[in-house]
Amino acid sequence: MGAVHFAQIEPVGQCNLRCRMCPIQYRQDGPPHGPLAFMEFETFRRLIDQLPELRVLHLQGMGEPLMHPRFFDMVRYATVRGARVTTNTNLTLLSVRRARLCVESGLAELHVSLDGATAETYERIRVKARFDRVKRHLEELLRVRRELRAERPHIRLVMVVMRDNLHELRAMVELAHALGVESLFVQQLCHDFGEASLPAQYLPMRAFVEEQTLLNEDPARVGRYFSEARERAAALGFDLRLPRTGIAPPAAAGRCDWPWRGPYISYQGDAMPCCMVGTPDRANLGNMAQRGVQAVWDGPAYVEFRRALASDAPPDVCRSCAVYKGVF
């Protein structure tokens, strides 16, 4: 396959929240708590050193990256080697010191998960989080960025839209604009858990997705709230990204290119097809920390997965994926 220009590495395999749409609470590839759920810094360095042509690194997986005590050391290490580093965070663990490190470490983009414009909606979805605290942390981060006269990190809000928060789309646009972030990225539920081989512990997640996905919602209701949000964003001159509201025809949806574009590596070094799979107990293509990045990337498991994904009979784990269906 040649050189790898993009990679996603998961520094932490645990989280301080229990978001309703996240499978991390059911994950069984390692202990749910404790230091063994953190990628060792030396492991991270070895992986990065095997990616000499890396241009973009997304430093986040299923866990909360700011839990890692050396997260900003990881950012610096990859940045110095020429990679543009991005991450996604629930922002509940930010402090003044960490806000400064977000700016001073070289982090290029920070995506903040916020799935509601009110405390009631947000805290129902992001269990154990506090809406006012996240807003306060976001305001502090923006203040520090202004104070340091920095343009980075680029900050955008990310919202997972579902039946429970669809009605707050317009208010989310107004909140994001008022806070002063650069954009709002709205996505569908993407961890679909539709494969026949799904490990039994994820069955509650399958039921949740069936209950909350907009693909099972009244199209007229979805269209109304999407239109309101789109019109409000246009009036404010604000950057809003909305997902598709229906499954794209095969020709329009195309094929997912992730297994050709770059690996998704768990905190233990396991390579997975993408972050939509999320956990290596659903699909594991080999351990890059043990066997080496290129050996796994060009190995038989990846070759076979790519062959199947490019065919009319994709891997079972891909068939119900929001990206593969063209609705992400």
PyMOL commands that set and color helices and strands:
alter all, ss='L'
color gray80, all
select helices_A, chain A and resi 23-26+35-37+41-49+65-67+71-80+96-104+119-125+131-147+166-179+200-212+214-216+219-236+250-253+258-261+288-291+293-297+300-309+316-318
alter helices_A, ss='H'
color red, helices_A
select strands_A, chain A and resi 6-9+56-59+84-89+109-113+154-160+183-187+239-241+264-265+271-272
alter strands_A, ss='S'
color yellow, strands_A
deselect
rebuild
show_as cartoon
